[in-house]
Amino acid sequence: MIHDVFEDPNDGGRPPYEIYLAALAGGYFFERARVGSLAVLERG
């Protein structure tokens, strides 16, 4: 789980979003659910 995942930099900090993108880009994780700014990833 990664909290404070905001796509728009005006909504929040960038580091959580960048970690989120790196996890998805690596191909090892996929997004299981998204609730507000909380992204739930699962290893695939």
CHARMM internal coordinates of N, CA and C (Angstrom, degrees):
IC EDIT
DIST 1 N 1 CA 1.4322
DIST 1 CA 1 C 1.5147
ANGL 1 N 1 CA 1 C 108.52
DIST 1 C 2 N 1.3012
ANGL 1 CA 1 C 2 N 114.95
DIHE 1 N 1 CA 1 C 2 N 139.03
DIST 2 N 2 CA 1.4626
ANGL 1 C 2 N 2 CA 121.27
DIHE 1 CA 1 C 2 N 2 CA 177.18
DIST 2 CA 2 C 1.5259
ANGL 2 N 2 CA 2 C 106.84
DIHE 1 C 2 N 2 CA 2 C -127.89
DIST 2 C 3 N 1.3253
ANGL 2 CA 2 C 3 N 115.94
DIHE 2 N 2 CA 2 C 3 N 124.05
DIST 3 N 3 CA 1.4487
ANGL 2 C 3 N 3 CA 121.73
DIHE 2 CA 2 C 3 N 3 CA -178.14
DIST 3 CA 3 C 1.5255
ANGL 3 N 3 CA 3 C 110.28
DIHE 2 C 3 N 3 CA 3 C -100.24
DIST 3 C 4 N 1.3103
ANGL 3 CA 3 C 4 N 116.44
DIHE 3 N 3 CA 3 C 4 N 153.66
DIST 4 N 4 CA 1.4675
ANGL 3 C 4 N 4 CA 124.24
DIHE 3 CA 3 C 4 N 4 CA -179.75
DIST 4 CA 4 C 1.5226
ANGL 4 N 4 CA 4 C 111.89
DIHE 3 C 4 N 4 CA 4 C 66.96
DIST 4 C 5 N 1.3205
ANGL 4 CA 4 C 5 N 115.89
DIHE 4 N 4 CA 4 C 5 N 43.46
DIST 5 N 5 CA 1.4643
ANGL 4 C 5 N 5 CA 121.60
DIHE 4 CA 4 C 5 N 5 CA 176.33
DIST 5 CA 5 C 1.5271
ANGL 5 N 5 CA 5 C 107.17
DIHE 4 C 5 N 5 CA 5 C -89.41
DIST 5 C 6 N 1.3256
ANGL 5 CA 5 C 6 N 115.60
DIHE 5 N 5 CA 5 C 6 N 103.53
DIST 6 N 6 CA 1.4593
ANGL 5 C 6 N 6 CA 121.76
DIHE 5 CA 5 C 6 N 6 CA -179.43
DIST 6 CA 6 C 1.5232
ANGL 6 N 6 CA 6 C 108.70
DIHE 5 C 6 N 6 CA 6 C -119.00
DIST 6 C 7 N 1.3345
ANGL 6 CA 6 C 7 N 116.58
DIHE 6 N 6 CA 6 C 7 N 122.53
DIST 7 N 7 CA 1.4603
ANGL 6 C 7 N 7 CA 120.88
DIHE 6 CA 6 C 7 N 7 CA 178.76
DIST 7 CA 7 C 1.5236
ANGL 7 N 7 CA 7 C 111.48
DIHE 6 C 7 N 7 CA 7 C -70.57
DIST 7 C 8 N 1.3261
ANGL 7 CA 7 C 8 N 116.31
DIHE 7 N 7 CA 7 C 8 N -36.29
DIST 8 N 8 CA 1.4592
ANGL 7 C 8 N 8 CA 121.58
DIHE 7 CA 7 C 8 N 8 CA -179.94
DIST 8 CA 8 C 1.5343
ANGL 8 N 8 CA 8 C 109.00
DIHE 7 C 8 N 8 CA 8 C -91.20
DIST 8 C 9 N 1.3343
ANGL 8 CA 8 C 9 N 118.60
DIHE 8 N 8 CA 8 C 9 N 120.21
DIST 9 N 9 CA 1.4605
ANGL 8 C 9 N 9 CA 120.98
DIHE 8 CA 8 C 9 N 9 CA -178.23
DIST 9 CA 9 C 1.5313
ANGL 9 N 9 CA 9 C 113.10
DIHE 8 C 9 N 9 CA 9 C -59.81
DIST 9 C 10 N 1.3067
ANGL 9 CA 9 C 10 N 118.01
DIHE 9 N 9 CA 9 C 10 N -21.60
DIST 10 N 10 CA 1.4637
ANGL 9 C 10 N 10 CA 120.74
DIHE 9 CA 9 C 10 N 10 CA 178.74
DIST 10 CA 10 C 1.5305
ANGL 10 N 10 CA 10 C 111.81
DIHE 9 C 10 N 10 CA 10 C -72.47
DIST 10 C 11 N 1.3250
ANGL 10 CA 10 C 11 N 116.69
DIHE 10 N 10 CA 10 C 11 N -17.15
DIST 11 N 11 CA 1.4615
ANGL 10 C 11 N 11 CA 120.97
DIHE 10 CA 10 C 11 N 11 CA -178.52
DIST 11 CA 11 C 1.5255
ANGL 11 N 11 CA 11 C 113.02
DIHE 10 C 11 N 11 CA 11 C -89.78
DIST 11 C 12 N 1.3161
ANGL 11 CA 11 C 12 N 117.68
DIHE 11 N 11 CA 11 C 12 N -21.03
DIST 12 N 12 CA 1.4678
ANGL 11 C 12 N 12 CA 119.97
DIHE 11 CA 11 C 12 N 12 CA -177.81
DIST 12 CA 12 C 1.5120
ANGL 12 N 12 CA 12 C 111.56
DIHE 11 C 12 N 12 CA 12 C 177.98
DIST 12 C 13 N 1.3108
ANGL 12 CA 12 C 13 N 115.42
DIHE 12 N 12 CA 12 C 13 N -175.60
DIST 13 N 13 CA 1.4595
ANGL 12 C 13 N 13 CA 121.50
DIHE 12 CA 12 C 13 N 13 CA -176.98
DIST 13 CA 13 C 1.5206
ANGL 13 N 13 CA 13 C 113.18
DIHE 12 C 13 N 13 CA 13 C -69.43
DIST 13 C 14 N 1.2920
ANGL 13 CA 13 C 14 N 116.44
DIHE 13 N 13 CA 13 C 14 N 158.99
DIST 14 N 14 CA 1.4618
ANGL 13 C 14 N 14 CA 122.21
DIHE 13 CA 13 C 14 N 14 CA -176.87
DIST 14 CA 14 C 1.5286
ANGL 14 N 14 CA 14 C 115.05
DIHE 13 C 14 N 14 CA 14 C -90.08
DIST 14 C 15 N 1.3296
ANGL 14 CA 14 C 15 N 120.86
DIHE 14 N 14 CA 14 C 15 N -31.54
DIST 15 N 15 CA 1.4733
ANGL 14 C 15 N 15 CA 119.00
DIHE 14 CA 14 C 15 N 15 CA -174.87
DIST 15 CA 15 C 1.5274
ANGL 15 N 15 CA 15 C 114.87
DIHE 14 C 15 N 15 CA 15 C -53.64
DIST 15 C 16 N 1.3399
ANGL 15 CA 15 C 16 N 121.41
DIHE 15 N 15 CA 15 C 16 N -45.70
DIST 16 N 16 CA 1.4665
ANGL 15 C 16 N 16 CA 118.80
DIHE 15 CA 15 C 16 N 16 CA 178.73
DIST 16 CA 16 C 1.5309
ANGL 16 N 16 CA 16 C 112.38
DIHE 15 C 16 N 16 CA 16 C -61.31
DIST 16 C 17 N 1.3300
ANGL 16 CA 16 C 17 N 116.99
DIHE 16 N 16 CA 16 C 17 N -38.95
DIST 17 N 17 CA 1.4649
ANGL 16 C 17 N 17 CA 120.42
DIHE 16 CA 16 C 17 N 17 CA 179.56
DIST 17 CA 17 C 1.5237
ANGL 17 N 17 CA 17 C 110.69
DIHE 16 C 17 N 17 CA 17 C -66.49
DIST 17 C 18 N 1.3107
ANGL 17 CA 17 C 18 N 117.38
DIHE 17 N 17 CA 17 C 18 N -39.02
DIST 18 N 18 CA 1.4681
ANGL 17 C 18 N 18 CA 120.83
DIHE 17 CA 17 C 18 N 18 CA 179.34
DIST 18 CA 18 C 1.5293
ANGL 18 N 18 CA 18 C 111.29
DIHE 17 C 18 N 18 CA 18 C -67.25
DIST 18 C 19 N 1.3251
ANGL 18 CA 18 C 19 N 117.78
DIHE 18 N 18 CA 18 C 19 N -37.61
DIST 19 N 19 CA 1.4663
ANGL 18 C 19 N 19 CA 121.56
DIHE 18 CA 18 C 19 N 19 CA 175.58
DIST 19 CA 19 C 1.5232
ANGL 19 N 19 CA 19 C 109.85
DIHE 18 C 19 N 19 CA 19 C -64.68
DIST 19 C 20 N 1.3138
ANGL 19 CA 19 C 20 N 116.15
DIHE 19 N 19 CA 19 C 20 N -42.66
DIST 20 N 20 CA 1.4645
ANGL 19 C 20 N 20 CA 122.72
DIHE 19 CA 19 C 20 N 20 CA 177.65
DIST 20 CA 20 C 1.5358
ANGL 20 N 20 CA 20 C 110.76
DIHE 19 C 20 N 20 CA 20 C -58.06
DIST 20 C 21 N 1.3293
ANGL 20 CA 20 C 21 N 116.52
DIHE 20 N 20 CA 20 C 21 N -48.60
DIST 21 N 21 CA 1.4690
ANGL 20 C 21 N 21 CA 120.73
DIHE 20 CA 20 C 21 N 21 CA 179.36
DIST 21 CA 21 C 1.5251
ANGL 21 N 21 CA 21 C 111.65
DIHE 20 C 21 N 21 CA 21 C -62.64
DIST 21 C 22 N 1.3262
ANGL 21 CA 21 C 22 N 117.05
DIHE 21 N 21 CA 21 C 22 N -41.64
DIST 22 N 22 CA 1.4675
ANGL 21 C 22 N 22 CA 120.89
DIHE 21 CA 21 C 22 N 22 CA 179.90
DIST 22 CA 22 C 1.5252
ANGL 22 N 22 CA 22 C 110.68
DIHE 21 C 22 N 22 CA 22 C -64.06
DIST 22 C 23 N 1.3184
ANGL 22 CA 22 C 23 N 117.16
DIHE 22 N 22 CA 22 C 23 N -40.15
DIST 23 N 23 CA 1.4714
ANGL 22 C 23 N 23 CA 120.63
DIHE 22 CA 22 C 23 N 23 CA 179.33
DIST 23 CA 23 C 1.5205
ANGL 23 N 23 CA 23 C 110.87
DIHE 22 C 23 N 23 CA 23 C -63.02
DIST 23 C 24 N 1.3272
ANGL 23 CA 23 C 24 N 116.99
DIHE 23 N 23 CA 23 C 24 N -42.19
DIST 24 N 24 CA 1.4684
ANGL 23 C 24 N 24 CA 120.37
DIHE 23 CA 23 C 24 N 24 CA 179.49
DIST 24 CA 24 C 1.5250
ANGL 24 N 24 CA 24 C 111.64
DIHE 23 C 24 N 24 CA 24 C -70.90
DIST 24 C 25 N 1.3158
ANGL 24 CA 24 C 25 N 116.39
DIHE 24 N 24 CA 24 C 25 N -40.48
DIST 25 N 25 CA 1.4670
ANGL 24 C 25 N 25 CA 120.91
DIHE 24 CA 24 C 25 N 25 CA -177.74
DIST 25 CA 25 C 1.5205
ANGL 25 N 25 CA 25 C 111.88
DIHE 24 C 25 N 25 CA 25 C -65.97
DIST 25 C 26 N 1.3166
ANGL 25 CA 25 C 26 N 117.13
DIHE 25 N 25 CA 25 C 26 N -30.17
DIST 26 N 26 CA 1.4560
ANGL 25 C 26 N 26 CA 120.53
DIHE 25 CA 25 C 26 N 26 CA -179.10
DIST 26 CA 26 C 1.5225
ANGL 26 N 26 CA 26 C 112.93
DIHE 25 C 26 N 26 CA 26 C -68.95
DIST 26 C 27 N 1.3255
ANGL 26 CA 26 C 27 N 117.04
DIHE 26 N 26 CA 26 C 27 N -16.87
DIST 27 N 27 CA 1.4539
ANGL 26 C 27 N 27 CA 120.83
DIHE 26 CA 26 C 27 N 27 CA 177.98
DIST 27 CA 27 C 1.5229
ANGL 27 N 27 CA 27 C 114.27
DIHE 26 C 27 N 27 CA 27 C 81.99
DIST 27 C 28 N 1.3255
ANGL 27 CA 27 C 28 N 117.17
DIHE 27 N 27 CA 27 C 28 N 1.76
DIST 28 N 28 CA 1.4600
ANGL 27 C 28 N 28 CA 119.87
DIHE 27 CA 27 C 28 N 28 CA -178.91
DIST 28 CA 28 C 1.5192
ANGL 28 N 28 CA 28 C 112.83
DIHE 27 C 28 N 28 CA 28 C -91.98
DIST 28 C 29 N 1.3278
ANGL 28 CA 28 C 29 N 117.14
DIHE 28 N 28 CA 28 C 29 N -16.27
DIST 29 N 29 CA 1.4528
ANGL 28 C 29 N 29 CA 122.10
DIHE 28 CA 28 C 29 N 29 CA -177.39
DIST 29 CA 29 C 1.5169
ANGL 29 N 29 CA 29 C 110.30
DIHE 28 C 29 N 29 CA 29 C -129.91
DIST 29 C 30 N 1.3242
ANGL 29 CA 29 C 30 N 116.10
DIHE 29 N 29 CA 29 C 30 N 152.83
DIST 30 N 30 CA 1.4590
ANGL 29 C 30 N 30 CA 121.42
DIHE 29 CA 29 C 30 N 30 CA 170.78
DIST 30 CA 30 C 1.5232
ANGL 30 N 30 CA 30 C 107.28
DIHE 29 C 30 N 30 CA 30 C -133.69
DIST 30 C 31 N 1.3266
ANGL 30 CA 30 C 31 N 114.80
DIHE 30 N 30 CA 30 C 31 N 156.39
DIST 31 N 31 CA 1.4525
ANGL 30 C 31 N 31 CA 118.90
DIHE 30 CA 30 C 31 N 31 CA -178.71
DIST 31 CA 31 C 1.5143
ANGL 31 N 31 CA 31 C 110.28
DIHE 30 C 31 N 31 CA 31 C -77.22
DIST 31 C 32 N 1.3064
ANGL 31 CA 31 C 32 N 115.72
DIHE 31 N 31 CA 31 C 32 N 123.19
DIST 32 N 32 CA 1.4691
ANGL 31 C 32 N 32 CA 122.39
DIHE 31 CA 31 C 32 N 32 CA -179.67
DIST 32 CA 32 C 1.5228
ANGL 32 N 32 CA 32 C 110.78
DIHE 31 C 32 N 32 CA 32 C -89.79
DIST 32 C 33 N 1.3449
ANGL 32 CA 32 C 33 N 116.14
DIHE 32 N 32 CA 32 C 33 N -40.34
DIST 33 N 33 CA 1.4589
ANGL 32 C 33 N 33 CA 121.30
DIHE 32 CA 32 C 33 N 33 CA -179.37
DIST 33 CA 33 C 1.5204
ANGL 33 N 33 CA 33 C 109.06
DIHE 32 C 33 N 33 CA 33 C -160.66
DIST 33 C 34 N 1.3165
ANGL 33 CA 33 C 34 N 114.67
DIHE 33 N 33 CA 33 C 34 N 162.41
DIST 34 N 34 CA 1.4672
ANGL 33 C 34 N 34 CA 120.97
DIHE 33 CA 33 C 34 N 34 CA 176.88
DIST 34 CA 34 C 1.5171
ANGL 34 N 34 CA 34 C 107.31
DIHE 33 C 34 N 34 CA 34 C -142.12
DIST 34 C 35 N 1.3203
ANGL 34 CA 34 C 35 N 115.91
DIHE 34 N 34 CA 34 C 35 N 122.24
DIST 35 N 35 CA 1.4624
ANGL 34 C 35 N 35 CA 122.00
DIHE 34 CA 34 C 35 N 35 CA 178.78
DIST 35 CA 35 C 1.5192
ANGL 35 N 35 CA 35 C 106.88
DIHE 34 C 35 N 35 CA 35 C -126.88
DIST 35 C 36 N 1.3155
ANGL 35 CA 35 C 36 N 115.92
DIHE 35 N 35 CA 35 C 36 N 105.10
DIST 36 N 36 CA 1.4625
ANGL 35 C 36 N 36 CA 119.40
DIHE 35 CA 35 C 36 N 36 CA -175.85
DIST 36 CA 36 C 1.5116
ANGL 36 N 36 CA 36 C 110.10
DIHE 35 C 36 N 36 CA 36 C 60.13
DIST 36 C 37 N 1.3257
ANGL 36 CA 36 C 37 N 116.48
DIHE 36 N 36 CA 36 C 37 N -123.47
DIST 37 N 37 CA 1.4681
ANGL 36 C 37 N 37 CA 120.17
DIHE 36 CA 36 C 37 N 37 CA -179.65
DIST 37 CA 37 C 1.5309
ANGL 37 N 37 CA 37 C 112.55
DIHE 36 C 37 N 37 CA 37 C -95.25
DIST 37 C 38 N 1.3257
ANGL 37 CA 37 C 38 N 116.82
DIHE 37 N 37 CA 37 C 38 N 8.51
DIST 38 N 38 CA 1.4654
ANGL 37 C 38 N 38 CA 121.04
DIHE 37 CA 37 C 38 N 38 CA 179.26
DIST 38 CA 38 C 1.5297
ANGL 38 N 38 CA 38 C 109.48
DIHE 37 C 38 N 38 CA 38 C -97.61
DIST 38 C 39 N 1.3236
ANGL 38 CA 38 C 39 N 116.35
DIHE 38 N 38 CA 38 C 39 N 119.46
DIST 39 N 39 CA 1.4550
ANGL 38 C 39 N 39 CA 122.00
DIHE 38 CA 38 C 39 N 39 CA 177.44
DIST 39 CA 39 C 1.5267
ANGL 39 N 39 CA 39 C 108.67
DIHE 38 C 39 N 39 CA 39 C -105.18
DIST 39 C 40 N 1.3137
ANGL 39 CA 39 C 40 N 115.65
DIHE 39 N 39 CA 39 C 40 N 128.96
DIST 40 N 40 CA 1.4599
ANGL 39 C 40 N 40 CA 121.18
DIHE 39 CA 39 C 40 N 40 CA 178.85
DIST 40 CA 40 C 1.5278
ANGL 40 N 40 CA 40 C 107.50
DIHE 39 C 40 N 40 CA 40 C -106.61
DIST 40 C 41 N 1.3146
ANGL 40 CA 40 C 41 N 115.62
DIHE 40 N 40 CA 40 C 41 N 115.66
DIST 41 N 41 CA 1.4630
ANGL 40 C 41 N 41 CA 121.31
DIHE 40 CA 40 C 41 N 41 CA -179.04
DIST 41 CA 41 C 1.5200
ANGL 41 N 41 CA 41 C 108.98
DIHE 40 C 41 N 41 CA 41 C -107.14
DIST 41 C 42 N 1.3272
ANGL 41 CA 41 C 42 N 114.68
DIHE 41 N 41 CA 41 C 42 N 150.20
DIST 42 N 42 CA 1.4569
ANGL 41 C 42 N 42 CA 120.71
DIHE 41 CA 41 C 42 N 42 CA 176.06
DIST 42 CA 42 C 1.5088
ANGL 42 N 42 CA 42 C 108.49
DIHE 41 C 42 N 42 CA 42 C -128.28
DIST 42 C 43 N 1.3083
ANGL 42 CA 42 C 43 N 114.68
DIHE 42 N 42 CA 42 C 43 N 139.45
DIST 43 N 43 CA 1.4644
ANGL 42 C 43 N 43 CA 118.82
DIHE 42 CA 42 C 43 N 43 CA 178.10
DIST 43 CA 43 C 1.5144
ANGL 43 N 43 CA 43 C 108.39
DIHE 42 C 43 N 43 CA 43 C -72.53
DIST 43 C 44 N 1.3041
ANGL 43 CA 43 C 44 N 115.41
DIHE 43 N 43 CA 43 C 44 N 132.29
DIST 44 N 44 CA 1.4550
ANGL 43 C 44 N 44 CA 118.97
DIHE 43 CA 43 C 44 N 44 CA -175.89
DIST 44 CA 44 C 1.4149
ANGL 44 N 44 CA 44 C 112.82
DIHE 43 C 44 N 44 CA 44 C -120.05
END
COOR INIT
IC SEED 1 N 1 CA 1 C
IC BUILD
